[in-house]
Amino acid sequence: MPSYEHICTDTNCNNEWEDFYGIKTDPPTTCPKCNQETAQRVISGGSGKGIMFQTDEEFKAGLKDQVNQIKKKAATNENYMANLIGEDRAHKKLLSR
């Protein structure tokens, strides 16, 4: 039987719990701690909860920042550069400086 994570959306409670039930069974709507009808099943990927939403622009900006960090590290660390582009290319690049 699968396990599901749940959270109470009542701001005074915020209870989190795990429950086991069949895939065809409706998820609970009542929080076991505060007994309010504020329970929701949480979508999780095993390592975190919820879903992350990003716009294309946010994703591209984050990717650009990551690329710039990699370039800076490669410019100051010869071993890192060699791991990225291969030893032969890194050696040629260093010789052409």
C-alpha positions in Angstrom: 0.0 0.0 0.0 1.4 3.4 -0.9 2.3 6.1 1.7 1.2 9.7 1.2 2.3 12.9 2.9 -0.3 15.3 4.1 -0.4 18.8 5.6 -3.0 20.8 7.4 -3.5 24.2 5.7 -4.9 25.8 8.8 -2.2 28.4 9.8 -2.7 27.7 13.5 -2.1 24.0 13.0 0.3 23.3 10.1 0.4 19.6 11.1 2.3 17.3 8.7 1.8 13.5 8.7 2.1 10.4 6.6 -0.8 8.1 5.9 -1.1 4.7 4.1 -4.1 3.9 1.9 -4.9 2.4 -1.5 -4.4 4.4 -4.6 -8.1 4.4 -5.4 -9.0 5.7 -1.9 -9.9 9.4 -1.6 -7.3 11.3 0.5 -8.4 12.5 4.0 -9.8 16.0 4.3 -9.8 16.1 8.1 -6.6 16.9 10.0 -6.0 14.4 12.8 -4.6 17.0 15.1 -7.0 19.9 14.9 -10.0 18.0 13.4 -10.6 20.8 10.8 -11.5 20.0 7.2 -8.2 21.6 6.1 -6.1 18.5 5.2 -4.4 18.2 1.8 -2.3 15.5 0.3 1.2 16.8 -0.6 2.9 16.0 -3.9 6.4 14.9 -3.2 9.3 13.6 -5.1 10.9 11.8 -2.2 13.4 14.5 -1.5 11.1 17.5 -1.1 7.5 18.7 -0.9 5.4 20.6 -3.3 5.9 21.7 -6.9 8.3 24.4 -8.0 7.1 26.8 -10.7 9.5 28.9 -12.7 8.9 31.1 -15.7 11.1 30.7 -18.7 12.9 33.9 -17.9 13.6 32.8 -14.3 14.9 29.4 -15.5 17.2 31.1 -18.2 18.5 33.6 -15.7 19.3 30.8 -13.2 21.0 28.8 -15.9 23.0 31.8 -17.1 24.2 32.4 -13.5 25.3 28.8 -13.2 27.2 28.9 -16.5 29.0 32.1 -15.4 30.0 30.4 -12.1 31.4 27.4 -14.0 33.3 29.7 -16.4 34.8 31.6 -13.4 35.9 28.4 -11.7 37.3 26.9 -14.9 39.3 30.1 -15.5 41.0 29.8 -12.1 41.3 26.0 -11.7 43.2 24.1 -14.4 42.0 20.7 -13.2 38.4 21.8 -13.2 38.8 23.1 -16.8 40.4 19.8 -17.9 37.5 17.9 -16.4 35.0 20.1 -18.3 36.6 20.2 -21.8 39.1 17.3 -21.7 42.8 17.3 -21.0 44.0 17.8 -24.6 41.8 20.9 -25.2 42.6 22.3 -21.8 46.3 21.9 -22.4 46.1 23.6 -25.8 44.0 26.4 -24.3 46.6 26.9 -21.5 49.5 27.0 -24.1 47.7 29.6 -26.2 47.6 32.1 -23.4 
